[in-house]
Amino acid sequence: MRNSNPDLRVIRTKESIRHALVELINEKGFEAIKVKDITTRAKINRGTFYAHYQDKFDLMNKCEEEIMLDMSDITKKNFPSVIAALETDSQTLTPFSLTVALFEYLHMNSDFMKAVLGPKGDLSFQTRLKEFMWETLYGNNPSAFIKEENFLVPGQYLASYMGTAIIGVIQQWLESGGKETPQEMARILTTLTVNGPYYAAGLKK
């Protein structure tokens, strides 16, 4: 049992650092944060912080990388069900298990995601998230359901439109306190992405 204690201590330390980062982003914005602010809030010394991170940018980068890695794992695990759902010609559109799983993950990490995707967070993360979403879902996947040769518009505009729209829906959900369940949000996003905004607005049956 004694051997697992240092690992547990490291996990707790990193959690308190991350929690401090989220609180400080909400209070003063990422740009204004200093390492001293984080160490004071997390009740750790500077040496402990620098044992894990080079600076606040490295901390933010590592937190974001962790989020994207987790989301990538969820996507790979649920990808076959997306293909199956799209190949089924059904009148009643059921939310993809992938979308539900991603919203459940976002809900679990809502404090961090809300802070980092908010106006005081890291704007570059939105760009990275958009690129990551496109690459994970369509770019690097040999069984991707979106094929570039079938595009009706240039790929970069399709990627930008879909990425911005999806992140916008996530931001709106987080900002409004995540009132809808992950299942409800998955249904909303599925309707918007598969049927389109005109259908969602009741203009196109």
Stockholm file with secondary structure:
# STOCKHOLM 1.0

chainA/1-205         MRNSNPDLRVIRTKESIRHALVELINEKGFEAIKVKDITTRAKINRGTFYAHYQDKFDLMNKCEEEIMLDMSDITKKNFPSVIAALETDSQTLTPFSLTVALFEYLHMNSDFMKAVLGPKGDLSFQTRLKEFMWETLYGNNPSAFIKEENFLVPGQYLASYMGTAIIGVIQQWLESGGKETPQEMARILTTLTVNGPYYAAGLKK
#=GR chainA/1-205 SS CTTHHHHHHHHHHHHHHHHHHHHHHHHHCGGGCCHHHHHHHHTCCHHHHHHHCSSHHHHHHHHHHHHHHHHHHHHHHHHHHHHHHHHSCCSSCCCCHHHHHHHHHHHHTHHHHHHHHSTTSCHHHHHHHHHHHHIIIIISCTTCSCCGGGCSSCHHHHHHHHHHHHHHHHHHHHHTTCCSCHHHHHHHHHIIIIICHHHHTTSCC
#=GC SS_cons         CTTHHHHHHHHHHHHHHHHHHHHHHHHHCGGGCCHHHHHHHHTCCHHHHHHHCSSHHHHHHHHHHHHHHHHHHHHHHHHHHHHHHHHSCCSSCCCCHHHHHHHHHHHHTHHHHHHHHSTTSCHHHHHHHHHHHHIIIIISCTTCSCCGGGCSSCHHHHHHHHHHHHHHHHHHHHHTTCCSCHHHHHHHHHIIIIICHHHHTTSCC
//
